[in-house]
Amino acid sequence: MRTRMTLIICLCLFAIGRASAQWAVIDPSNIAQSIVNTSKNVVHTSTTAQ
């Protein structure tokens, strides 16, 4: 009985398909907002440094 269960478990493990990664998701509005915020921070930092 134990060898039969071991065999069944091994067969189930070999039957599992290949894992694949998800597609990368890019949010253009988030990137644009990040660029705007970074440029505002650069301007603010350069004006307060003088």
PDB file with one MODEL, atoms N, CA, C and O in Angstrom:
MODEL        1
ATOM      1  N   MET A   1       0.831  -1.201   0.000  1.00  0.00           N
ATOM      2  CA  MET A   1       0.000   0.000   0.000  1.00  0.00           C
ATOM      3  C   MET A   1       0.863   1.248   0.000  1.00  0.00           C
ATOM      4  O   MET A   1       0.544   2.231  -0.668  1.00  0.00           O
ATOM      5  N   ARG A   2       1.957   1.208   0.749  1.00  0.00           N
ATOM      6  CA  ARG A   2       2.815   2.384   0.849  1.00  0.00           C
ATOM      7  C   ARG A   2       3.506   2.683  -0.485  1.00  0.00           C
ATOM      8  O   ARG A   2       3.655   3.842  -0.872  1.00  0.00           O
ATOM      9  N   THR A   3       3.921   1.625  -1.177  1.00  0.00           N
ATOM     10  CA  THR A   3       4.571   1.834  -2.472  1.00  0.00           C
ATOM     11  C   THR A   3       3.577   2.321  -3.518  1.00  0.00           C
ATOM     12  O   THR A   3       3.936   3.085  -4.415  1.00  0.00           O
ATOM     13  N   ARG A   4       2.337   1.882  -3.401  1.00  0.00           N
ATOM     14  CA  ARG A   4       1.312   2.357  -4.330  1.00  0.00           C
ATOM     15  C   ARG A   4       1.055   3.847  -4.123  1.00  0.00           C
ATOM     16  O   ARG A   4       0.926   4.588  -5.097  1.00  0.00           O
ATOM     17  N   MET A   5       0.978   4.297  -2.870  1.00  0.00           N
ATOM     18  CA  MET A   5       0.769   5.720  -2.582  1.00  0.00           C
ATOM     19  C   MET A   5       1.963   6.550  -3.057  1.00  0.00           C
ATOM     20  O   MET A   5       1.788   7.641  -3.600  1.00  0.00           O
ATOM     21  N   THR A   6       3.172   6.033  -2.852  1.00  0.00           N
ATOM     22  CA  THR A   6       4.366   6.729  -3.303  1.00  0.00           C
ATOM     23  C   THR A   6       4.358   6.860  -4.824  1.00  0.00           C
ATOM     24  O   THR A   6       4.710   7.910  -5.362  1.00  0.00           O
ATOM     25  N   LEU A   7       3.960   5.807  -5.506  1.00  0.00           N
ATOM     26  CA  LEU A   7       3.881   5.839  -6.957  1.00  0.00           C
ATOM     27  C   LEU A   7       2.838   6.837  -7.438  1.00  0.00           C
ATOM     28  O   LEU A   7       3.076   7.566  -8.401  1.00  0.00           O
ATOM     29  N   ILE A   8       1.709   6.876  -6.792  1.00  0.00           N
ATOM     30  CA  ILE A   8       0.645   7.822  -7.164  1.00  0.00           C
ATOM     31  C   ILE A   8       1.115   9.262  -6.948  1.00  0.00           C
ATOM     32  O   ILE A   8       0.869  10.125  -7.791  1.00  0.00           O
ATOM     33  N   ILE A   9       1.776   9.521  -5.845  1.00  0.00           N
ATOM     34  CA  ILE A   9       2.272  10.867  -5.567  1.00  0.00           C
ATOM     35  C   ILE A   9       3.312  11.279  -6.604  1.00  0.00           C
ATOM     36  O   ILE A   9       3.301  12.413  -7.082  1.00  0.00           O
ATOM     37  N   CYS A  10       4.204  10.362  -6.950  1.00  0.00           N
ATOM     38  CA  CYS A  10       5.221  10.667  -7.967  1.00  0.00           C
ATOM     39  C   CYS A  10       4.589  10.954  -9.314  1.00  0.00           C
ATOM     40  O   CYS A  10       5.012  11.877 -10.010  1.00  0.00           O
ATOM     41  N   LEU A  11       3.588  10.184  -9.692  1.00  0.00           N
ATOM     42  CA  LEU A  11       2.900  10.424 -10.961  1.00  0.00           C
ATOM     43  C   LEU A  11       2.177  11.768 -10.966  1.00  0.00           C
ATOM     44  O   LEU A  11       2.148  12.457 -11.986  1.00  0.00           O
ATOM     45  N   CYS A  12       1.603  12.132  -9.841  1.00  0.00           N
ATOM     46  CA  CYS A  12       0.929  13.433  -9.751  1.00  0.00           C
ATOM     47  C   CYS A  12       1.933  14.580  -9.880  1.00  0.00           C
ATOM     48  O   CYS A  12       1.641  15.599 -10.505  1.00  0.00           O
ATOM     49  N   LEU A  13       3.105  14.408  -9.290  1.00  0.00           N
ATOM     50  CA  LEU A  13       4.119  15.455  -9.385  1.00  0.00           C
ATOM     51  C   LEU A  13       4.635  15.607 -10.811  1.00  0.00           C
ATOM     52  O   LEU A  13       4.929  16.718 -11.250  1.00  0.00           O
ATOM     53  N   PHE A  14       4.745  14.502 -11.533  1.00  0.00           N
ATOM     54  CA  PHE A  14       5.199  14.583 -12.918  1.00  0.00           C
ATOM     55  C   PHE A  14       4.113  15.115 -13.845  1.00  0.00           C
ATOM     56  O   PHE A  14       4.421  15.615 -14.927  1.00  0.00           O
ATOM     57  N   ALA A  15       2.868  15.019 -13.448  1.00  0.00           N
ATOM     58  CA  ALA A  15       1.761  15.472 -14.285  1.00  0.00           C
ATOM     59  C   ALA A  15       1.547  16.978 -14.189  1.00  0.00           C
ATOM     60  O   ALA A  15       0.824  17.554 -15.002  1.00  0.00           O
ATOM     61  N   ILE A  16       2.166  17.617 -13.208  1.00  0.00           N
ATOM     62  CA  ILE A  16       1.987  19.058 -13.038  1.00  0.00           C
ATOM     63  C   ILE A  16       2.670  19.778 -14.187  1.00  0.00           C
ATOM     64  O   ILE A  16       3.799  19.455 -14.555  1.00  0.00           O
ATOM     65  N   GLY A  17       1.981  20.749 -14.745  1.00  0.00           N
ATOM     66  CA  GLY A  17       2.513  21.503 -15.877  1.00  0.00           C
ATOM     67  C   GLY A  17       3.595  22.474 -15.478  1.00  0.00           C
ATOM     68  O   GLY A  17       3.875  22.673 -14.296  1.00  0.00           O
ATOM     69  N   ARG A  18       4.189  23.066 -16.471  1.00  0.00           N
ATOM     70  CA  ARG A  18       5.266  24.022 -16.262  1.00  0.00           C
ATOM     71  C   ARG A  18       4.702  25.346 -15.753  1.00  0.00           C
ATOM     72  O   ARG A  18       3.657  25.798 -16.222  1.00  0.00           O
ATOM     73  N   ALA A  19       5.378  25.959 -14.813  1.00  0.00           N
ATOM     74  CA  ALA A  19       4.950  27.255 -14.284  1.00  0.00           C
ATOM     75  C   ALA A  19       5.475  28.358 -15.191  1.00  0.00           C
ATOM     76  O   ALA A  19       6.583  28.266 -15.718  1.00  0.00           O
ATOM     77  N   SER A  20       4.679  29.392 -15.366  1.00  0.00           N
ATOM     78  CA  SER A  20       5.120  30.518 -16.192  1.00  0.00           C
ATOM     79  C   SER A  20       4.819  31.823 -15.466  1.00  0.00           C
ATOM     80  O   SER A  20       3.896  31.911 -14.656  1.00  0.00           O
ATOM     81  N   ALA A  21       5.618  32.822 -15.777  1.00  0.00           N
ATOM     82  CA  ALA A  21       5.479  34.115 -15.105  1.00  0.00           C
ATOM     83  C   ALA A  21       4.348  34.928 -15.727  1.00  0.00           C
ATOM     84  O   ALA A  21       3.899  34.660 -16.842  1.00  0.00           O
ATOM     85  N   GLN A  22       3.909  35.921 -14.979  1.00  0.00           N
ATOM     86  CA  GLN A  22       2.867  36.807 -15.493  1.00  0.00           C
ATOM     87  C   GLN A  22       3.477  37.874 -16.380  1.00  0.00           C
ATOM     88  O   GLN A  22       4.686  38.107 -16.347  1.00  0.00           O
ATOM     89  N   TRP A  23       2.643  38.514 -17.165  1.00  0.00           N
ATOM     90  CA  TRP A  23       3.086  39.618 -18.006  1.00  0.00           C
ATOM     91  C   TRP A  23       3.361  40.833 -17.134  1.00  0.00           C
ATOM     92  O   TRP A  23       2.697  41.049 -16.121  1.00  0.00           O
ATOM     93  N   ALA A  24       4.347  41.622 -17.539  1.00  0.00           N
ATOM     94  CA  ALA A  24       4.642  42.858 -16.824  1.00  0.00           C
ATOM     95  C   ALA A  24       3.572  43.894 -17.168  1.00  0.00           C
ATOM     96  O   ALA A  24       3.200  44.055 -18.331  1.00  0.00           O
ATOM     97  N   VAL A  25       3.087  44.589 -16.149  1.00  0.00           N
ATOM     98  CA  VAL A  25       2.057  45.603 -16.346  1.00  0.00           C
ATOM     99  C   VAL A  25       2.694  46.967 -16.164  1.00  0.00           C
ATOM    100  O   VAL A  25       3.330  47.236 -15.145  1.00  0.00           O
ATOM    101  N   ILE A  26       2.520  47.830 -17.164  1.00  0.00           N
ATOM    102  CA  ILE A  26       3.090  49.179 -17.115  1.00  0.00           C
ATOM    103  C   ILE A  26       1.935  50.167 -17.100  1.00  0.00           C
ATOM    104  O   ILE A  26       1.032  50.106 -17.935  1.00  0.00           O
ATOM    105  N   ASP A  27       1.980  51.074 -16.140  1.00  0.00           N
ATOM    106  CA  ASP A  27       0.928  52.080 -16.009  1.00  0.00           C
ATOM    107  C   ASP A  27       1.483  53.424 -16.487  1.00  0.00           C
ATOM    108  O   ASP A  27       2.229  54.067 -15.749  1.00  0.00           O
ATOM    109  N   PRO A  28       1.139  53.866 -17.701  1.00  0.00           N
ATOM    110  CA  PRO A  28       1.702  55.107 -18.235  1.00  0.00           C
ATOM    111  C   PRO A  28       1.347  56.343 -17.409  1.00  0.00           C
ATOM    112  O   PRO A  28       2.165  57.253 -17.275  1.00  0.00           O
ATOM    113  N   SER A  29       0.138  56.382 -16.859  1.00  0.00           N
ATOM    114  CA  SER A  29      -0.248  57.556 -16.081  1.00  0.00           C
ATOM    115  C   SER A  29       0.564  57.646 -14.794  1.00  0.00           C
ATOM    116  O   SER A  29       0.887  58.747 -14.348  1.00  0.00           O
ATOM    117  N   ASN A  30       0.896  56.512 -14.193  1.00  0.00           N
ATOM    118  CA  ASN A  30       1.719  56.498 -12.989  1.00  0.00           C
ATOM    119  C   ASN A  30       3.139  56.962 -13.304  1.00  0.00           C
ATOM    120  O   ASN A  30       3.734  57.708 -12.526  1.00  0.00           O
ATOM    121  N   ILE A  31       3.684  56.527 -14.436  1.00  0.00           N
ATOM    122  CA  ILE A  31       5.023  56.959 -14.839  1.00  0.00           C
ATOM    123  C   ILE A  31       5.043  58.455 -15.104  1.00  0.00           C
ATOM    124  O   ILE A  31       5.976  59.146 -14.696  1.00  0.00           O
ATOM    125  N   ALA A  32       4.017  58.962 -15.787  1.00  0.00           N
ATOM    126  CA  ALA A  32       3.949  60.392 -16.071  1.00  0.00           C
ATOM    127  C   ALA A  32       3.851  61.203 -14.781  1.00  0.00           C
ATOM    128  O   ALA A  32       4.518  62.228 -14.639  1.00  0.00           O
ATOM    129  N   GLN A  33       3.034  60.754 -13.854  1.00  0.00           N
ATOM    130  CA  GLN A  33       2.905  61.464 -12.576  1.00  0.00           C
ATOM    131  C   GLN A  33       4.203  61.423 -11.795  1.00  0.00           C
ATOM    132  O   GLN A  33       4.546  62.398 -11.126  1.00  0.00           O
ATOM    133  N   SER A  34       4.926  60.333 -11.861  1.00  0.00           N
ATOM    134  CA  SER A  34       6.211  60.227 -11.192  1.00  0.00           C
ATOM    135  C   SER A  34       7.220  61.210 -11.783  1.00  0.00           C
ATOM    136  O   SER A  34       7.998  61.818 -11.048  1.00  0.00           O
ATOM    137  N   ILE A  35       7.210  61.365 -13.102  1.00  0.00           N
ATOM    138  CA  ILE A  35       8.118  62.315 -13.749  1.00  0.00           C
ATOM    139  C   ILE A  35       7.778  63.741 -13.329  1.00  0.00           C
ATOM    140  O   ILE A  35       8.675  64.538 -13.055  1.00  0.00           O
ATOM    141  N   VAL A  36       6.489  64.066 -13.276  1.00  0.00           N
ATOM    142  CA  VAL A  36       6.064  65.405 -12.857  1.00  0.00           C
ATOM    143  C   VAL A  36       6.483  65.667 -11.417  1.00  0.00           C
ATOM    144  O   VAL A  36       6.992  66.746 -11.112  1.00  0.00           O
ATOM    145  N   ASN A  37       6.280  64.704 -10.532  1.00  0.00           N
ATOM    146  CA  ASN A  37       6.649  64.881  -9.126  1.00  0.00           C
ATOM    147  C   ASN A  37       8.153  65.027  -8.962  1.00  0.00           C
ATOM    148  O   ASN A  37       8.615  65.832  -8.152  1.00  0.00           O
ATOM    149  N   THR A  38       8.914  64.262  -9.717  1.00  0.00           N
ATOM    150  CA  THR A  38      10.369  64.351  -9.629  1.00  0.00           C
ATOM    151  C   THR A  38      10.862  65.703 -10.105  1.00  0.00           C
ATOM    152  O   THR A  38      11.748  66.297  -9.491  1.00  0.00           O
ATOM    153  N   SER A  39      10.289  66.195 -11.203  1.00  0.00           N
ATOM    154  CA  SER A  39      10.722  67.510 -11.705  1.00  0.00           C
ATOM    155  C   SER A  39      10.339  68.613 -10.723  1.00  0.00           C
ATOM    156  O   SER A  39      11.098  69.566 -10.549  1.00  0.00           O
ATOM    157  N   LYS A  40       9.191  68.503 -10.084  1.00  0.00           N
ATOM    158  CA  LYS A  40       8.806  69.503  -9.073  1.00  0.00           C
ATOM    159  C   LYS A  40       9.767  69.461  -7.886  1.00  0.00           C
ATOM    160  O   LYS A  40      10.133  70.505  -7.346  1.00  0.00           O
ATOM    161  N   ASN A  41      10.173  68.268  -7.481  1.00  0.00           N
ATOM    162  CA  ASN A  41      11.116  68.148  -6.374  1.00  0.00           C
ATOM    163  C   ASN A  41      12.476  68.723  -6.724  1.00  0.00           C
ATOM    164  O   ASN A  41      13.128  69.341  -5.883  1.00  0.00           O
ATOM    165  N   VAL A  42      12.909  68.523  -7.967  1.00  0.00           N
ATOM    166  CA  VAL A  42      14.198  69.071  -8.403  1.00  0.00           C
ATOM    167  C   VAL A  42      14.144  70.594  -8.401  1.00  0.00           C
ATOM    168  O   VAL A  42      15.082  71.250  -7.948  1.00  0.00           O
ATOM    169  N   VAL A  43      13.063  71.149  -8.898  1.00  0.00           N
ATOM    170  CA  VAL A  43      12.910  72.612  -8.911  1.00  0.00           C
ATOM    171  C   VAL A  43      12.867  73.152  -7.496  1.00  0.00           C
ATOM    172  O   VAL A  43      13.509  74.161  -7.207  1.00  0.00           O
ATOM    173  N   HIS A  44      12.142  72.518  -6.621  1.00  0.00           N
ATOM    174  CA  HIS A  44      12.030  72.974  -5.249  1.00  0.00           C
ATOM    175  C   HIS A  44      13.386  72.897  -4.533  1.00  0.00           C
ATOM    176  O   HIS A  44      13.764  73.815  -3.806  1.00  0.00           O
ATOM    177  N   THR A  45      14.104  71.805  -4.744  1.00  0.00           N
ATOM    178  CA  THR A  45      15.404  71.629  -4.117  1.00  0.00           C
ATOM    179  C   THR A  45      16.418  72.650  -4.625  1.00  0.00           C
ATOM    180  O   THR A  45      17.218  73.181  -3.855  1.00  0.00           O
ATOM    181  N   SER A  46      16.374  72.918  -5.931  1.00  0.00           N
ATOM    182  CA  SER A  46      17.335  73.887  -6.482  1.00  0.00           C
ATOM    183  C   SER A  46      17.029  75.304  -6.040  1.00  0.00           C
ATOM    184  O   SER A  46      17.955  76.103  -5.901  1.00  0.00           O
ATOM    185  N   THR A  47      15.762  75.653  -5.812  1.00  0.00           N
ATOM    186  CA  THR A  47      15.449  77.007  -5.360  1.00  0.00           C
ATOM    187  C   THR A  47      15.752  77.188  -3.870  1.00  0.00           C
ATOM    188  O   THR A  47      16.149  78.274  -3.448  1.00  0.00           O
ATOM    189  N   THR A  48      15.570  76.155  -3.091  1.00  0.00           N
ATOM    190  CA  THR A  48      15.844  76.296  -1.651  1.00  0.00           C
ATOM    191  C   THR A  48      17.342  76.175  -1.345  1.00  0.00           C
ATOM    192  O   THR A  48      17.786  76.595  -0.277  1.00  0.00           O
ATOM    193  N   ALA A  49      18.116  75.612  -2.261  1.00  0.00           N
ATOM    194  CA  ALA A  49      19.552  75.451  -2.028  1.00  0.00           C
ATOM    195  C   ALA A  49      20.302  76.762  -2.233  1.00  0.00           C
ATOM    196  O   ALA A  49      21.412  76.926  -1.727  1.00  0.00           O
ATOM    197  N   GLN A  50      19.715  77.681  -2.961  1.00  0.00           N
ATOM    198  CA  GLN A  50      20.426  78.946  -3.249  1.00  0.00           C
ATOM    199  C   GLN A  50      20.328  79.934  -2.134  1.00  0.00           C
ATOM    200  O   GLN A  50      20.873  81.034  -2.233  1.00  0.00           O
TER     201      GLN A  50
ENDMDL
END
